[in-house]
Amino acid sequence: MRIHSEDQLHFLKPSLQLGLHLFTEKRYQEIVLDSLRFCQLNKGLLLYGWLMMSNHLYLLAQADKGRKLSFIIRDFKRHTARKLSNEIHKNEHSRAKWLPQIQSNTGPVSSTSKSITNKFWIAENQAIPMETNAAIDKKLNLMHHLPIYQGWVDYPEDYRLSSARNYAGKPGLLKVELV
């Protein structure tokens, strides 16, 4: 689904092409976190919950008044795609082998920002509008418990790449609007 109501809270799942497990390393995680922080401070992104997995994100997000969530997510993807590509080219020869695989899946890379975005991120954000408080609670619970289901942690707040820390009263990596 696409974002149709720009001012409504949505559950989003931005995912990497080919299910690439890029967010297993801190330097790639930091690119995503820095970009989300930038969007919060400068583009009007309001986060109510989030979770970073190895190849996708879950976001409970809304645009601040007068802003468009679809534009914010588009810019986020464009920026992170450029930064991730540069980081892979610069520092990691083992992951550089993924770039031709991404190109063969989606066509040759051009210099346009839309092209590089589409090389890393699946275009679909799987946007689901949140109509009720029960729906919001259900998605927050899902996000915060996925690391437990994966066997990575015993408690939701132990997973640092999640808003569960914020909801447990601990300092989180991103600012979250608590519901």
C-alpha positions in Angstrom: 0.0 0.0 0.0 1.0 3.6 -0.6 0.7 6.5 1.8 -2.6 8.2 0.8 -3.4 10.3 3.8 -0.3 12.3 4.3 -1.1 13.6 7.8 -2.2 10.2 9.2 -0.1 7.9 11.4 1.2 4.9 9.3 2.9 1.7 10.0 5.7 1.4 7.4 8.1 -1.3 6.4 10.9 0.0 4.2 12.9 -3.0 3.0 16.2 -3.5 1.2 16.3 -5.0 -2.3 16.9 -8.7 -2.5 16.6 -9.0 1.3 20.2 -7.9 1.7 21.3 -8.2 5.4 23.2 -4.9 5.4 22.1 -3.6 8.8 24.1 -6.2 10.7 27.0 -3.8 11.1 27.0 -0.7 13.2 28.4 1.6 10.5 25.4 0.9 8.3 23.0 1.1 11.2 24.4 4.6 12.0 23.7 5.8 8.5 20.1 4.9 8.9 19.8 6.3 12.4 21.5 9.6 11.4 19.2 10.0 8.5 16.1 9.3 10.6 17.4 11.9 13.1 17.9 14.4 10.3 14.3 13.8 9.1 13.0 14.3 12.6 14.9 17.6 13.1 14.5 19.1 9.6 11.7 17.4 7.7 9.0 17.0 10.3 9.1 13.2 10.8 7.3 12.1 13.9 8.2 8.6 15.1 5.9 6.8 17.5 7.8 3.5 17.2 10.6 2.0 15.2 12.6 -1.2 14.9 15.7 -1.9 12.7 16.1 -5.5 11.6 19.0 -6.8 9.4 17.4 -5.9 6.1 14.3 -3.7 6.8 12.8 -1.2 9.2 9.5 -0.9 10.9 8.3 2.6 11.5 5.2 4.0 13.2 5.5 7.4 11.6 3.6 10.5 10.8 4.4 13.8 9.2 4.3 17.0 11.2 1.5 19.5 10.3 2.0 20.8 6.8 4.5 18.1 5.8 4.1 15.0 3.6 5.1 11.6 4.9 5.6 10.2 1.5 8.1 13.0 0.7 9.9 12.5 4.0 10.3 8.7 3.4 11.3 9.3 -0.2 14.1 11.7 0.9 15.1 9.3 3.7 15.5 6.4 1.2 17.3 8.6 -1.3 19.8 9.9 1.2 20.5 6.5 2.9 20.9 4.8 -0.5 23.6 7.3 -1.5 25.4 7.0 1.9 25.2 3.2 2.0 26.5 2.9 -1.5 29.4 5.2 -0.8 30.2 3.3 2.4 30.2 0.0 0.7 32.4 1.3 -2.1 34.8 3.0 0.3 35.2 0.4 3.0 34.0 -3.0 2.3 35.1 -5.1 -0.6 33.1 -8.1 0.5 29.8 -6.3 0.4 30.7 -4.5 -2.9 29.9 -7.8 -4.6 26.3 -7.1 -3.9 26.2 -4.0 -6.0 26.3 -5.8 -9.4 23.6 -8.2 -8.0 21.4 -5.2 -7.2 22.1 -3.7 -10.6 21.2 -6.9 -12.4 18.0 -7.1 -10.4 16.9 -3.5 -11.1 18.9 -2.4 -14.2 22.1 -0.4 -14.5 22.9 2.3 -12.0 22.6 5.8 -13.4 23.7 9.0 -11.7 20.1 10.0 -10.9 19.1 9.9 -7.2 15.9 8.0 -8.0 18.0 5.3 -9.6 20.3 4.8 -6.7 17.4 4.8 -4.3 15.7 2.0 -6.2 18.9 0.0 -6.2 18.8 -0.3 -2.4 15.2 0.1 -1.3 12.1 -1.7 -2.5 9.8 1.0 -3.8 6.8 -0.2 -1.8 6.7 0.9 1.9 3.8 -1.4 2.8 2.1 1.6 4.4 -0.8 0.8 6.6 -2.8 3.7 8.1 -3.4 3.4 11.8 -7.1 4.0 12.4 -7.4 3.1 16.1 -5.4 3.0 19.3 -5.8 -0.8 19.3 -4.1 -1.0 15.9 -1.2 1.2 17.1 -0.8 -0.9 20.2 -0.7 -4.1 18.2 2.0 -2.8 15.8 4.1 -1.4 18.7 3.8 -4.8 20.5 4.8 -6.6 17.3 7.8 -4.4 16.7 9.1 -4.5 20.3 8.7 -8.3 20.6 10.3 -9.3 17.2 13.8 -9.4 18.7 12.6 -11.7 21.4 10.9 -14.0 18.8 14.2 -14.0 16.9 16.0 -15.2 20.0 18.2 -12.1 20.1 17.2 -10.7 23.5 15.1 -11.7 26.5 13.3 -8.4 27.0 12.2 -5.8 24.3 14.2 -3.0 25.9 17.4 -5.0 25.6 17.4 -4.6 21.8 19.1 -1.2 21.2 17.8 -0.8 17.6 14.2 -0.2 18.8 11.9 2.2 20.4 11.2 -0.4 23.1 13.9 1.3 25.2 12.0 4.6 25.0 8.8 3.0 26.1 10.6 1.3 29.0 11.8 4.7 30.3 15.4 4.2 29.1 17.3 6.4 26.7 16.7 5.4 23.1 18.8 6.0 20.0 16.0 8.1 18.4 13.4 10.5 19.8 10.0 8.9 20.0 6.6 10.4 20.6 5.2 8.1 23.2 1.5 7.0 22.8 
